[in-house]
Amino acid sequence: MKAVIVIDIGTSSVRGVLVSADGQFLHLIQKASEPDFLLDGRVEQNVSVWSDSLTEILGQMDGFVKASAPKIEVQAVSITSQRSSLIVLDEKDEPLGPAIMWQDKRTIPVIESLRAVEEMVFRKTGSPLNPVYLAPKIRWLTENCPDMAAKASTYLSIADYVAFLLTNRKQTDWTYASRTSMFHIYRKEWDPELLELFGARPGQLCALCPPGSVLGPLQSGRFRDLSFHGVPVVSAGGDQQNAALGLGLIEVGDCEINLGTGAYILSVAAALPETFNGDAVINCYCLADKYVLETNLICCGSLIDWLKRVFFPEADAAGFYAALDLELSSNASQVVALPYFQGRGAPDWNSHATGSFLNLNLASERADLLNALVDGICFEVKTHLDIMERYMGQAVTAVKVAGGLGKNRRIMQKLSNILDRKLLIYSNPEASAIGAFLQAMHALEPERPLAGLYEAIRARDSVTCFVPEADLERSQIDASYEAFRESYRKLFA
């Protein structure tokens, strides 16, 4: 039996998934990798988390492969990862400190200092200045840690670092490069003017390649005893792009929502938009001939974790969700919650926005706050979906959903009600892993149509469909949405 190993690196865990060539999930290993949230808005993580997790996962996967009957032949390792965390290596390829994670807010002053050149950055990269991206982190290091910057030999994303551990080669694909603010999205190359702006030298960045490329063989000495040592290592592209591919976003106009730690709304584009005002970003897609329009909520599932920690500190996960189900109502809350606990992403990229509850009174109860915060997440998704539809020039009738929150029926029903759209959720939630598997199979067998591969792997799934409830008070939802938007304008616009 032929198979592919997918390494799927998220914000809170690293997963290894063994997938047979016909799309069957054979084995899954998951290692927790929670970042450290520091009081001053910094978010960091020890780089050894990824090297240790990779060693454990591949070692355990090798044991599973060797013990399996019928025999499993691993054909490739495919990597997909969170996209905008920075790792700095010295000339001996040792980390110079912890990774600066994508949620880290130390770069906000850097962004503010560069407003005069934002239009130039946007024109070349397809994205406005964004504190999440790698380049502002690099400039922050040059300004605040000059000794560390002077020792920096290579700047990498987590995916680049993991690929280096496997292949001994420093390469990055276009999906990660387009999340740096240094990649010319039209020319598909590092831009010298942008490198100088952010304080990076060409030799400090990885070589570029299209997503879906074979980076080289698995040849690192640390993995020489694996039975699949020497197989091709594929850069599948960023996790959000692969989640979209894993949900079947192949044709222009396809749209999906990924509700993880943060939330991402993506749609496929064949070319860069002719007019583009910065309320979304455009990145390279994991299909090398296409682009992806994207918006994001910085906080999504992390807000549900906050609800549990604050309001249900003694409950386990099952008890918390059971209680949440009882307290969530179909209609929108009278309380307004702005879900910007770590700032706002699209459409205005406001790093100064904060989480806020409004319209409270002495009659307000816990259920009002729970409903308001879930409503706030759903309202923000609605704002982003409206942006996508405007660029696509057409309404989206059904949206595919992935991510942890998709497991909660009450939250999904609320989202369907507020969006006034049908939601489709597949029984296999590993959308990023499916996308990375498809990328590996396409790299190994480029003559096989991608759509056919997708249909084959999803044929095993059941699909849950949520539609708006018929007896909703639509006028109340509309009024609550307008109150939500007006509250943001008054506080932060």
C-alpha positions in Angstrom: 0.0 0.0 0.0 1.4 3.4 -1.0 1.0 6.4 1.3 2.0 9.9 2.1 3.0 11.4 5.5 1.6 14.9 6.0 3.2 17.1 8.6 0.6 19.7 9.6 1.9 22.5 11.9 -0.8 24.5 13.5 -0.7 27.2 16.2 -1.4 24.8 19.1 -0.2 21.4 17.8 1.9 19.5 15.3 0.1 16.6 13.6 1.5 13.8 11.6 -1.1 12.1 9.3 -0.5 9.0 7.2 -2.7 8.9 4.2 -3.0 6.1 1.7 -2.7 6.9 -2.0 -6.5 6.4 -2.3 -7.2 9.0 0.4 -7.7 6.8 3.5 -6.5 8.2 6.8 -4.4 5.4 8.3 -2.8 6.9 11.3 -2.6 10.3 13.1 -0.2 11.5 15.8 -0.6 14.9 17.5 1.8 16.8 19.7 0.8 19.9 21.6 2.8 23.0 20.9 1.1 25.9 22.8 2.9 29.3 22.4 3.8 31.5 25.4 1.5 34.6 25.7 3.5 37.2 27.5 2.0 40.2 29.3 3.4 42.9 27.0 1.6 41.5 23.9 4.5 39.3 22.8 3.9 35.7 21.8 6.9 33.4 21.6 7.6 29.7 21.3 10.8 27.7 21.8 12.1 26.5 18.5 12.9 23.1 19.9 9.2 22.3 20.1 9.1 21.8 16.3 12.3 19.8 16.0 11.3 17.6 19.0 7.8 17.1 17.7 9.1 16.3 14.2 11.5 13.7 15.6 8.8 12.1 17.7 6.1 12.0 15.0 8.3 10.6 12.3 9.8 8.1 14.7 6.4 6.9 15.8 5.1 6.9 12.2 8.0 4.7 11.2 7.1 2.2 13.9 3.5 2.1 12.7 4.6 1.6 9.1 7.0 -1.2 10.0 4.4 -3.0 12.0 1.6 -2.7 9.5 0.2 -5.4 7.4 -0.2 -5.2 4.4 3.1 -3.4 4.0 3.0 0.4 3.7 5.3 2.2 1.3 5.8 5.8 2.2 6.2 7.8 -1.1 6.6 11.3 0.2 6.5 13.7 3.2 4.3 16.8 2.7 4.6 19.9 4.9 1.9 22.5 5.6 2.2 25.0 8.3 1.0 28.2 10.0 2.6 30.9 7.9 3.8 34.0 9.6 6.0 33.1 12.6 9.7 34.0 12.5 12.6 31.8 13.3 16.2 33.3 13.2 19.2 31.1 12.7 22.9 31.9 13.2 25.7 30.9 10.9 25.8 27.4 12.5 22.0 27.1 11.8 21.2 27.2 15.5 18.2 29.3 16.7 19.2 32.7 18.1 16.1 32.8 20.4 12.5 31.7 20.5 10.3 32.1 17.5 8.3 35.3 17.3 4.8 34.0 16.7 2.3 35.3 14.2 0.0 36.7 16.9 2.8 38.8 18.4 2.1 42.5 18.7 5.5 44.0 19.3 5.7 45.1 15.6 2.8 47.6 15.9 5.1 50.6 16.3 7.1 49.4 13.3 3.9 49.4 11.2 3.0 52.8 12.4 6.4 54.2 11.5 6.0 52.9 7.9 2.6 54.4 7.0 4.2 56.7 4.5 5.3 53.8 2.4 2.3 51.6 2.8 0.9 52.2 -0.6 4.3 51.2 -2.2 4.3 48.0 -0.1 0.7 47.2 -1.0 1.3 47.8 -4.7 4.1 45.3 -4.8 2.9 42.6 -2.4 -0.9 42.6 -2.6 -1.1 43.1 1.1 -1.2 46.2 3.3 1.3 46.6 6.1 0.5 43.9 8.7 2.1 43.3 12.1 1.5 39.6 11.6 3.9 39.3 8.7 7.6 38.4 8.9 9.2 41.6 7.5 8.0 43.8 10.4 9.4 41.3 12.8 12.7 41.4 11.1 12.8 45.2 11.2 11.8 45.1 14.9 14.9 42.9 15.5 17.2 45.2 13.6 15.9 48.2 15.6 15.6 46.6 19.1 18.0 43.7 19.1 21.0 44.8 17.0 23.3 42.2 18.4 20.9 39.4 17.5 20.3 40.9 14.0 24.0 41.1 13.4 24.3 37.4 14.1 21.3 36.4 12.0 22.3 34.2 9.1 18.8 33.1 8.0 15.2 34.2 8.5 12.7 31.4 8.2 9.1 30.6 8.7 8.3 27.5 10.7 7.6 25.5 7.5 11.0 26.6 6.1 12.7 25.5 9.3 11.0 22.1 9.4 11.8 21.6 5.7 15.4 22.4 6.5 15.5 19.9 9.2 14.3 17.2 6.7 16.3 18.2 3.6 19.2 20.3 4.8 18.0 22.9 2.2 16.7 26.4 2.9 13.7 26.9 0.6 10.3 28.5 0.9 7.4 28.5 -1.4 5.3 31.4 -2.7 2.5 31.0 -0.2 4.8 31.7 2.7 6.8 34.3 0.9 3.6 36.2 0.1 3.0 36.5 3.9 6.3 38.4 4.5 5.8 41.9 2.9 9.1 41.4 1.0 7.8 39.2 -1.9 6.8 40.9 -5.2 3.6 39.1 -5.9 3.6 40.0 -9.6 7.2 39.0 -10.3 7.3 36.1 -7.9 10.6 37.2 -6.4 12.1 38.9 -3.4 12.0 42.6 -3.9 15.3 44.5 -3.2 13.6 47.7 -2.2 11.4 45.9 0.3 14.3 43.9 1.7 16.2 47.1 2.3 13.1 48.7 3.9 12.8 46.0 6.5 16.5 45.3 7.1 17.0 42.0 5.4 19.8 41.0 3.1 19.0 38.6 0.1 21.3 35.9 1.5 19.3 35.8 4.7 16.1 34.6 3.0 15.3 31.2 1.6 15.4 30.3 -2.1 11.9 30.6 -3.6 9.9 27.8 -5.3 6.3 27.3 -6.4 4.0 25.6 -3.9 3.7 21.9 -4.5 7.4 21.6 -5.3 9.6 18.8 -4.3 12.2 20.4 -2.0 14.6 17.5 -2.2 14.9 14.0 -0.6 14.5 13.4 3.2 18.3 13.3 3.7 18.9 14.8 7.2 21.3 12.6 9.3 18.9 12.8 12.3 16.4 10.8 10.3 18.7 8.3 8.6 17.3 5.3 10.4 13.8 5.8 9.2 12.5 3.3 6.7 11.4 6.1 4.4 14.6 8.0 4.5 15.3 9.4 1.0 11.7 9.9 -0.1 10.7 13.3 -1.6 9.8 16.2 0.7 7.0 18.4 -0.7 6.3 22.0 0.3 2.5 21.9 0.1 2.1 25.6 1.1 0.5 27.5 4.0 -2.1 25.8 6.2 -4.9 28.1 5.3 -4.3 27.7 1.6 -4.3 23.9 2.0 -7.4 23.9 4.2 -9.1 25.7 1.3 -7.8 23.1 -1.2 -8.9 20.3 1.3 -12.4 21.7 1.1 -12.4 21.7 -2.7 -11.6 25.3 -3.5 -10.2 24.6 -6.9 -12.2 26.9 -9.2 -12.4 30.6 -9.2 -15.1 31.9 -6.8 -15.1 28.9 -4.4 -15.3 30.1 -0.8 -14.6 28.7 2.6 -14.4 29.6 6.3 -11.8 28.1 8.6 -12.7 28.6 12.3 -9.6 27.7 14.2 -7.6 29.7 16.8 -8.1 32.6 14.4 -10.6 32.5 11.6 -9.9 32.8 7.8 -12.2 33.4 4.9 -10.8 32.5 1.6 -11.8 32.5 -2.1 -9.9 31.5 -5.2 -8.9 34.1 -7.9 -7.3 33.4 -11.3 -5.5 36.8 -11.4 -4.7 39.8 -9.2 -7.8 42.1 -8.9 -7.7 45.1 -11.2 -9.0 47.3 -8.4 -8.1 46.5 -4.8 -8.5 48.8 -1.8 -6.8 46.8 0.9 -9.8 45.5 2.9 -8.6 42.0 2.1 -5.2 40.6 1.3 -4.2 38.6 -1.8 -1.7 35.8 -1.4 -0.3 33.1 -3.7 -2.5 30.0 -3.5 -1.2 26.5 -3.0 -2.1 25.9 -6.7 0.8 27.7 -8.3 -1.3 29.2 -11.2 -3.9 30.8 -8.9 -4.2 33.4 -6.1 -6.3 33.5 -3.0 -8.3 36.4 -1.5 -8.2 36.3 2.2 -9.5 38.0 5.3 -9.0 36.9 8.9 -10.2 37.3 12.4 -7.2 37.3 14.7 -9.3 35.7 17.5 -11.9 33.1 17.0 -11.6 29.7 18.7 -9.3 31.4 21.2 -12.3 33.5 22.4 -14.3 30.3 23.1 -11.3 29.1 25.1 -11.4 32.4 27.0 -15.2 31.9 27.7 -14.4 28.5 29.2 -11.5 29.8 31.3 -13.5 32.8 32.7 -17.0 31.5 33.0 -16.6 27.7 33.4 -13.2 27.3 35.1 -14.1 23.9 36.7 -15.7 22.3 33.7 -14.0 19.9 31.3 -14.4 20.4 27.6 -17.5 18.2 27.3 -19.2 19.9 30.3 -18.4 23.4 29.0 -19.8 22.7 25.5 -22.9 21.1 27.0 -23.5 24.3 29.2 -22.7 26.5 26.2 -25.3 24.7 24.1 -28.0 25.3 26.8 -27.2 29.0 27.0 -26.9 29.9 23.3 -30.0 31.2 21.7 -30.9 31.4 18.0 -31.5 35.1 17.9 -28.9 37.8 18.4 -28.1 39.1 21.9 -29.0 42.6 23.0 -25.5 42.9 24.5 -22.8 43.9 21.9 -19.4 42.2 22.0 -16.5 43.3 19.9 -14.2 40.2 19.5 -10.9 42.1 19.1 -9.0 40.7 22.0 -5.8 40.9 20.0 -6.7 43.6 17.6 -8.8 43.5 14.4 -7.7 42.0 11.0 -9.6 42.9 7.9 -11.0 45.2 6.7 -8.9 47.9 8.4 -6.1 46.0 10.2 -6.6 47.9 13.5 -4.0 46.6 16.0 -5.3 49.0 18.6 -8.8 47.6 18.8 -9.6 45.7 21.9 -12.3 43.2 23.1 -15.3 45.1 24.4 -18.7 44.4 25.8 -21.4 47.1 25.4 -25.0 47.7 26.3 -24.7 45.9 29.6 -27.1 46.6 32.5 -27.9 45.1 35.9 -30.2 42.6 34.3 -27.4 41.2 32.1 -26.4 37.6 32.8 -23.7 35.2 31.9 -25.8 33.9 29.0 -26.0 37.4 27.5 -22.2 37.7 27.5 -21.8 34.2 26.0 -24.3 34.9 23.2 -22.9 38.3 22.6 -19.4 37.0 22.1 -20.5 34.2 19.7 -22.6 36.8 17.9 -19.5 39.0 17.6 -17.5 36.3 16.0 -20.4 35.6 13.5 -20.9 39.3 12.7 -17.2 39.7 12.0 -17.4 36.6 9.6 -20.4 38.3 7.9 -18.4 41.5 7.4 -15.6 39.5 5.7 -18.0 37.4 3.6 -19.5 40.6 2.3 -16.0 41.7 1.2 -15.4 38.5 -0.6 -18.7 38.7 -2.5 -17.9 42.2 -3.6 -14.6 41.1 -5.1 -16.2 38.0 -6.7 -19.1 40.0 -8.1 -21.5 37.3 -7.0 -23.3 36.0 -3.9 -22.1 32.9 -2.2 -25.0 30.5 -1.6 -23.2 27.8 0.3 -20.0 28.1 2.4 -17.7 25.2 3.3 -16.5 25.3 6.9 -13.5 23.8 8.6 -11.8 24.2 12.0 -12.5 23.4 15.6 -15.7 25.5 16.0 -17.3 23.6 13.2 -17.8 20.7 15.7 -20.3 22.7 17.8 -23.8 22.5 16.3 -25.2 25.5 18.2 -22.4 27.8 17.2 -22.7 26.6 13.6 -26.5 27.2 13.6 -25.9 30.7 14.9 -23.4 31.3 12.1 -25.8 30.1 9.5 -28.6 32.3 10.9 -26.5 35.4 11.0 -24.9 34.8 7.5 -28.2 33.7 6.1 -26.3 31.1 4.2 -26.1 27.3 4.0 -23.0 25.9 5.7 -21.4 22.6 4.7 -19.2 20.7 7.1 -17.4 17.5 6.2 -17.1 14.6 8.7 -13.3 14.5 8.2 -12.1 17.8 9.7 -8.5 17.5 8.6 -8.8 20.0 5.7 -5.2 21.2 5.9 -3.9 17.7 5.9 -6.1 16.7 3.0 -4.9 19.7 1.0 -1.2 18.8 1.7 -1.9 15.2 0.7 -3.4 16.4 -2.6 -0.4 18.5 -3.2 2.0 15.6 -2.6 0.0 13.3 -4.9 -0.1 15.9 -7.6 3.7 16.4 -7.3 4.2 12.6 -7.6 1.6 12.1 -10.3 1.1 15.5 -12.1 -0.9 13.9 -14.9 -3.8 13.0 -12.5 -6.5 15.7 -12.4 -6.6 17.4 -9.0 -10.4 17.5 -8.9 -10.6 13.7 -9.3 -8.2 13.2 -6.4 -10.3 15.5 -4.3 -13.5 13.7 -5.1 -11.9 10.4 -4.3 -10.7 11.4 -0.8 -13.9 13.2 0.1 -16.1 10.3 -1.1 -15.7 8.7 2.4 -17.1 11.7 4.1 -20.6 12.5 5.3 -21.6 16.2 5.0 -23.5 18.1 7.7 -25.6 20.9 6.4 -26.8 23.9 8.4 -29.5 26.2 7.0 -31.0 29.4 8.6 -33.9 28.6 10.9 -37.2 29.5 9.4 -38.7 31.3 12.4 -35.8 33.8 12.9 -36.4 37.4 13.8 -34.4 38.6 10.8 -35.0 42.3 11.6 -33.5 41.7 15.1 -30.4 40.1 13.6 -30.0 43.0 11.2 -30.5 45.6 13.9 -27.9 43.8 16.1 -25.4 43.6 13.3 -25.8 47.4 12.7 -25.4 48.0 16.4 -22.2 45.9 16.3 -20.8 47.9 13.4 -21.8 51.2 14.9 -20.1 50.2 18.3 -16.9 49.6 16.5 -17.1 52.9 14.6 -17.6 54.8 17.8 -14.9 53.2 19.8 -12.1 52.5 17.2 -12.7 53.9 13.8 
